[in-house]
């Protein structure tokens, strides 16, 4: 498989994961939490979610590398993977308008 296709497949998997409203809420919560992250218990409390449901959704987010987890004693800390998030955003905007003649607003007004 060519490298570009692999990247498209990875990005599609990440977008699919974020296409689920519950996973998107979890991811946004972790993005807001910043580098310290949140424990699984904190996520569960903030989103009022059953432990098994949360585990399922975190597993999917980990699989597409949008979330990283670290164990501290008996506590599991979850963090957004900002590099993966930036990569996804950059992938979406990287080729914006490359096939169109770009016209600046000033050029459009002058036309």
C-alpha positions in Angstrom: 0.0 0.0 0.0 1.4 3.4 -0.9 2.3 5.7 1.9 -0.3 8.4 0.9 -3.1 5.8 1.0 -2.0 4.6 4.4 -2.2 8.2 5.6 -5.7 8.6 4.1 -6.7 5.3 5.8 -5.3 6.5 9.2 -7.0 9.9 8.9 -10.3 8.3 7.9 -10.1 6.0 11.0 -9.5 9.0 13.3 -12.4 10.9 11.7 -14.6 7.9 12.1 -13.7 7.6 15.8 -14.5 11.3 16.3 -17.7 10.9 14.3 -19.3 9.2 17.4 -20.8 11.9 19.6 -19.7 10.2 22.8 -16.1 9.8 21.6 -16.1 13.4 20.4 -17.2 14.6 23.9 -14.5 12.5 25.5 -11.8 13.9 23.2 -12.9 17.5 23.6 -12.9 17.0 27.4 -9.3 15.7 27.2 -8.2 18.5 24.9 -9.6 21.1 27.4 -7.8 19.3 30.2 -4.4 19.9 28.6 -1.2 18.1 29.4 -2.1 17.0 32.9 -5.0 14.9 31.4 -7.8 13.4 33.4 -8.1 10.1 35.2 -10.7 7.6 33.9 -12.7 8.3 37.0 -12.7 12.1 36.4 -13.9 11.5 32.8 -16.6 9.2 34.0 -17.8 11.7 36.6 -17.7 14.7 34.2 -19.6 12.9 31.5 -21.8 10.8 33.8 -21.0 7.6 31.9 -20.9 3.9 32.9 -17.3 2.6 33.3 -17.8 -0.1 30.6 -19.1 2.4 28.1 -16.2 4.8 28.8 -13.7 1.9 28.5 -15.1 1.0 25.1 -14.9 4.5 23.7 -11.4 5.2 25.2 -10.2 2.0 23.5 -11.3 3.2 20.1 -9.7 6.6 20.6 -6.5 4.9 21.7 -6.6 2.6 18.7 -6.5 5.6 16.3 -3.8 7.3 18.5 -6.0 10.3 19.5 -5.7 9.4 23.2 -2.7 8.2 25.2 -3.0 6.6 28.6 -0.4 6.4 31.5 -0.8 4.4 34.6 0.1 6.2 37.9 -0.2 3.6 40.6 -3.8 2.4 40.5 -4.9 5.5 38.5 -5.1 5.5 34.7 -4.5 9.0 33.3 -5.8 9.8 29.8 -4.5 12.6 27.6 -5.3 13.9 24.2 -2.5 13.2 21.7 -2.0 16.8 20.4 0.4 15.7 17.7 -2.2 13.3 16.3 -4.8 16.1 16.6 -2.6 18.6 14.7 -1.8 15.9 12.1 -5.5 15.4 11.5 -6.2 19.1 11.2 -3.2 19.6 9.0 -4.3 16.7 6.8 -7.7 18.3 6.3 -6.4 21.7 5.3 -3.1 20.8 3.6 -4.4 20.9 0.1 -7.1 23.6 0.5 -7.8 25.2 -2.8 -4.8 23.7 -4.6 -6.9 22.8 -7.6 -8.7 26.2 -7.7 -7.4 29.5 -8.9 -7.1 31.3 -5.6 -8.5 34.8 -5.8 -7.9 37.2 -2.9 -10.9 39.2 -1.6 -9.2 42.3 -3.1 -9.0 40.7 -6.5 -12.6 39.6 -6.3 -13.8 43.1 -5.4 -11.8 44.6 -8.3 -13.4 42.2 -10.8 
